Amino acid sequence: MAPESTEMTSSSTDLIELLTQHADAWNRHDLDGLMALFADDCSFDASGGDEVWGSRYQGIESVRAAFAEVLATMPDAHWGDGRHFVLTPENGVSQWTLTGTLPDGHRVEVHGCDFLTVRDGKIVRKDSYRKWRPPF
């Protein structure tokens, strides 16, 4: 029983570290650092879009372009109050409060979360959710 518990603790620690690195890269607006955390065959389901899952981006280049657009649209974006949780050895959740300014000058402040799936130490799926609150 002890070896299994130790393995889970190590795995959980690794996943928490990856979730923390992910949040930190977003807050540094470090696109290269962020993409280094993702697998080549990754996917990203954005909070908004025309489909039930939002907008889906598949593959490292498509995901990179989507992330670059987020950072360009809100150059002062900050994902604060981060909390990270391990659900399984391959799945974690990060909760945050997004604040930032849109190009038209309106401010955004919303709670949200990312469900992240990992494989071999890389993120393979990011599924984002956030509260809908009109900009102010």
N, C-alpha and C positions, 0 to 999 in steps of 0.2 A: 504494500500500500504506500509506503514512503517514497519509493522511486517514482511512481505515477504522480504523486502530489508534487514532488520536486520538479518533474518535467513540466507540469502544468504551470507552476510558478514561473519557471524560466520562460516558457512560451508566452505567458501572460505579460511578463516584464518586457519581452521583446516587442509584443504587439502594442503595449502602452507607449513604448519608446517610439515606435513607428507613427502612431497616432499623434504624439507630441511633435515629432519632426514635421509631419504633414501640416499641423496648425502653425508651427513656427515659420515654415517656408511661405505659407500664405501671408502671414503678418509681415514678413520681410519683403514681400512682393518679389520673391526669388523664383522666377519661373524655371530656370535650369535646375535649381535645388529641388523644387517641387516635382518636376518631371523625373528626376533621378529616383524618386520613390515609387514610380509606376512601372508596371510591366509593359512590354511592347504591345500586347494584345488587350490592354485595359479598356474599360468603358466608363463613361460618366453620364449619369442621369441627372440633369439639372432640375432645379425646383420648379421652373416654369417651362411652358411650351404647349404645343398644340395637341400632344398625345396624353394619354392617361398617366404615363410615367414622366411627363415633362418633355424636355428635349434630350435625345440620346446621342452621344458622341462615342464612336467606336474606333479604337486604334490610337496609338500614342500621338500621332500628328493631329488628328481630329480633336483629341482631348486637350492637347497643348494649345491649339487655336482657341478653343472654348475658354480655357483658363486665362489666356492672354486677353481675350475680350473682357472678361470679368474685371481683371486688373486695370485695363485701359478705361473702362466705363466708370470705375470708382477708384481713382488713383490714391485716395486716402482710406480705402477700405481697411477695416480692422476686425478680426474675429476674436473678441475678448471673452473673458470669463470661461475659458475652455475647460471642459471636464471630459475625461476619456474613460471608456468602459470596455472591458473584454466580455464578449458574449460567448464565443467559442474560440478555440485556438486560431481559427481563420477569419473570425468576424469581430469587429469592434464598432463602437459608436463614439463620436465626438459631438458634444453639445457646445454651443457658442452663442454669443450675441454679436451680430454683424452691425457695424456702424460705418457710415461713409456718406459721401456727397455725390449725387448724380450730376451729369453734365449740365443740367438745367439749374443747378444750385440747390435743389431739394435734398433734404437729409433723409437717410435711411437708418432705422434702428429696429432690428427684429431678432427674435430668438430663432435658432435653427439647429439642425443636426445633420451629420453625415453618417451613413452606414457604410462601412468600408470592409471589403473582402480582400484578403491577402493570400498569396501563394508564393512560397519560396522567398519570403521576406520582401515581396513587392506588392503594391496595391494593384489588384486586377479589376476592382469595381468600386466606384464611388457613387453613392445614391444620396442626393442632397434633398433636404426638406427645410422649409422655413415658413414662419408665420407670414400671412399676408397682412400687411399694414401699409396704408397709403403713405407715400413720402410726405414729409412735412417741411 
